[in-house]
Amino acid sequence: MNWSRLDYVLTSVPLWTVAVGLFGSMAAAAYIALQARQRRERTRPLTKEEIEESKTPEAYIVSAVLGLLALLLGFTFSLAVDRFDARRGLVRQEATAIGAVYFRAQLLGQPNRERTSALLSQYLDNRIVLARAPNEQRPELLAKNDALINDIWAATAAALDDIKCYDWSSTYLDSVSEIIALDASRKAARIARVPAEVFIVLIIYMVTTAAVLGYVLRGKGGRISAAFLLALLTLTLVMIIDIDGPLGGAVFESQRPMELLQARIATHPPRVFQKWRSAQPGKPSAGSCSGSPHSPPSSEVQTFLSR
């Protein structure tokens, strides 16, 4: 069965609309059940003994129904939180990968150093904006993201000609490859959601639970208690939907690692790392293989880049 319509509702419709619709559906089910009970009692009034005898089974039924609903809500909440944690972990990994490539790129020669640094800075800025962009802006930002990925790889290919004679060139290449892999991982993680079938079963069960409460709970106090419980159930499901959906709502994975890296890169442009770098006439520029292949960077640099 195709659940694309439900996926659209969960990802595109405002959460307050989902909350109103869900609470209205449960309230309607409870009201219909209440009317059915009142009609039954008018048709065949119960004696006091029968009313007392029915209280215990009804209490067992309500406890069982609410217990199973709590289990389903807990299971769904666990699925949503697992996906949220996965997205948050990918943010930290991507910030680490971009930072590693940026600082390793400072060992390249010109113009590869400036070119790669600028591309990584633009890519980082775009990733931060993309994480919280509304749906209507996402296609343009995703196209820019893919174009920057292509440019970063092209810049890496150009730089590789100058550093391929060094042992750390493979480490640098792996670092750039990791950025590309994490880009794909984050895209996949943002579309990986709790299956729509789980939400369908949960919503059906919540409406059924509302009907049971409407049928069992009597009097003004019972109706107030039922309304309060339905509001809590609605709030719980809306929170689960919000956590599960990274493209809207109020709960987003924190972009703090990316923002901290953005601030650090802004205060550490490529020229900061060149204060002790000398370019003497007749000698190859740093990061270039045009000189002797037996003159690699220092052992400290080799150790750092091979980590």
Sequence and secondary structure as in RCSB ss.txt:
>XXXX:A:sequence
MNWSRLDYVLTSVPLWTVAVGLFGSMAAAAYIALQARQRRERTRPLTKEEIEESKTPEAYIVSAVLGLLALLLGF
TFSLAVDRFDARRGLVRQEATAIGAVYFRAQLLGQPNRERTSALLSQYLDNRIVLARAPNEQRPELLAKNDALIN
DIWAATAAALDDIKCYDWSSTYLDSVSEIIALDASRKAARIARVPAEVFIVLIIYMVTTAAVLGYVLRGKGGRIS
AAFLLALLTLTLVMIIDIDGPLGGAVFESQRPMELLQARIATHPPRVFQKWRSAQPGKPSAGSCSGSPHSPPSSE
VQTFLSR
>XXXX:A:secstr
   HHHHHHHHHS HHHHHHHHHHHHHHHHHHHHHHHHHHHHHS   HHHHHHHHHHHHHHHHHHHHHHHHHHHH
HHHHHHHHHHHHHHHHHHHHHHHHHHHHHHTTS TTHHHHHHHHHHHHHHHHHHHHT  GGGHHHHHHHHHHHHH
HHHHHHHHHHHHHTTSTTHHHHHHHHHHHHHHHHHHHHHHH    HHHHHHHHHHHHHHHHHHHHH  HHHHHHH
HHHHHHHHHHHHHHHHHHH TTSSS     HHHHHHHHHHHHS GGGGGTT    TTS  TT SSS TT  S HH
HHHHHT 
